[in-house]
């Protein structure tokens, strides 16, 4: 059944439009000067192997990369810290690239899977929706990322996104439904909305009005951590 966005949800989407714009190369100064995706990833050295310590790869865009912040302030690093405090050993590789799309993430996937991750956290699609790219292409790319990751022996955590209604209600609704459909059909856990409680909240975004602050990233980490912790404790 198609879900209808409430007025409150619509207000939130309108408020977070600037945040999603952060992931577009046209508005993201980091993306304009970013090297090609594979080169960007290879510069992110995977944590040194440790016996029985799972490797978690975060595949995402500027929200994952922690644009404008130190690496240890981005939510993947905060998730790692939180899990270790809870006694859950983990190694994290932040493979977030500003301006990335689902196509870009798929192109970078082989190198990431060569690191033999135990879990791949997929946080892509916002840029596709913001640019109005065909959703069948975005869905195909996300499905391929999930399928290939699982085929390589990794478990997958899918991070859901929402977009503002720039391209009309049908496109917006179809985008929102894409993530739960993929999660259900490919049997992977889903975080319903990565920016829950952060999108559109001024005090949780940087002065440019586009990217989460350190506090905003902490809230994002708080959203993701319970899902990842449950996966790692199975």
N, C-alpha and C positions, 0 to 999 in steps of 0.2 A: 504493500500500500504506500502511495506517495505521501510524504509528510508535508504539512503546511507550516511554513515558518510563522511564528507568532510575531506580533508587533514588537515585543521586547527583543526578540532575536534579530529582527530586521534592523532595529535601532543599533544593536551591537555591531551588525555587519557594516552599517554605514559608518560607525565610529572607527572601525578597524580598517577602513579602506586605505588609509595612509600607511598603516602598518604593513599591509600586504604589498603596497607599492614599494616597500623597501626591498622586495625580492626581485624587482624588475631592473635590468641593466640600465634602462633609460633614466631611472631615478636613483639608482644605487651607485654612488661614486666608487665604491669598492669593486663593483662588477665591471666598470668600464676599463679598469686597469688590471683586472684579474687575468692570470695566465690561462691557457687552455686547461680544461677540467682535468685531464689525466695528469698533467704536470703539477697542478695544484695539489692533487691527492698524493702523488708520490713524494711530495715534500713533507707530508704529514706522516712521520715515522710511526709505524705501529709499535705499541708498547712491547718491551722485551718479554719473550715467552716465559711463563712461570707454570710449574707443574700444577695441573688441576685448577688453574685460574681462568675462567671463561673470558673470551675476548668479545666485546660488544662494539659493533661499528654503527655509528650514527650517520646515515646517508641523508643529507638535506641541503638547504639553501642558506641564506644569510641569517635566518632565525636560529638555525643549528650552529652556524659558524660563530655566532655571537658578535655580529658586526658592531664596531665601535667600542668593544670591551676587550679586556685581556682574555686569553684563552681559558684561564681558570675561572672566569666569570660566566662563561657560556654554559647553558643548561646541561650539555653532556658531561662536563667536568663536575658540575654540581651533583648530578645524578650519581656519578662514580663515588664522590665523597660521601654522599648520603648512604649509599649501599654499604660502603666499607664501615661506616659508623654503626650500621645495623648488623655488622658481622657477616656481610655477604661479599666475599672476595670477587673482584671483577677488574678487568683491564678495559679501558675505553679508548677508541680511536674516533676522533671527531673528523668526519669527512664532509663537513658542511662547506659549500661553495656559494658565495653570493651570486645571485642572479640565476641559479640553476633551475632547470625544468626537469620534468620526468624523463625527457629524452636525454638530457645531459647526465642525469643520474644513471640511466641504463647504460650509457656509453662508458661510464666510469666503473661499472659494477665488477667487471672481470678482475681488475687489479685488486679491488677490495676483497673479493672472494678468494683471491690467491693468498690472502693473509689468514685464511681458514678461521673466520669468525664463528663463534657459537651462536650469536644473535645479531641480526641486522635490523636496526631501527630505521624505518623508512618515513622521512618527513618531507615529502615532495608533493607538488601539484598546485600549490598556491600561485606560482608564477604562470602556470598554464591557464588557470582560471582567470587571473588578472588580465592576461593578454587576450582572452577570448579564444584560445586555441581549441580546436575540435576536441570534445571530451572523449570521443572514441579513441583518439590517439593517446591522450593522457591515461585513460583506463587501460589500454593495451600495454603501455609502458610500465605502469604500476604492476599489472598482472605479471609481466615478464620479470620485473625485479623480484617480486615475491616468489615466483616459480623457480627462477634460477638460484635464488638464495637457498630455498628449501632443497633443491636438487643437489646443491653443494654441501648439504648437511647442516645448514644454519636454520635456527628458528627465526621467525620474523614478527616484529611488532610494528603495526601500521599506525601512523599518526594522522588522524583526520583533520581536515581543514574546512573552513567556510570562506565564502567570498562575498563581497558587496554585490548588490543587484545591478551592476553596470550593464550587463548584457541581457537583462530581462529576467523575469521570474522563472521561466522554464529552464534556462541555462543554469541559473543559480540553484534551483531545486535539484536538477540533475547532478550538478557538481556535489552538492551536499550528500546525495544518496549514493554517489560513486564509492565512497570509502566503506560504508557498512556492507554494500553489496560484495565488494572484493573480499573483505574480511570474512564474510559468511561463506562465500563460495570456495575460497581457498583455505578456509579453516585456520585463520590467524587472528590473534587478539588485536583489538582496536582501541586506541585512545580517541574518544569521539571528537574532541576539539583541542588541538595543541595549545591554542592561545586562550583557553578558558580563564576568564577573570583578568586577562591582560589586554586583549584587543580592545582598543577604544578607551582605555583608562589612561588619562594623561600622565598621572604621576608615576606610572609604571613603564613609560616610554621616554626615550632620550629627548634632548632639547630639539632635535630635528623633527620630532613628532612621528618618527618612522620606526625606530628600532627599540626593543625592550631595554630598559635600564638593567643594572645589576640586580635590582630588586625584582624587576619583571622577570628576568631570567630565573631567579630563585623560585618564583611562583610557577613558571613553566616546568622547572625541575620537579617541583612538588606534585605536579599533575602527572608527569611521566613515571616517576620513581616507583609508585606502587604496582604498576603494570609490569615493569621490568623485574622488580623484586619477586613478584609471583612467578614469572617465567623461570628465573634463575633458581628458585627454591623447589621447582618440581623435580 
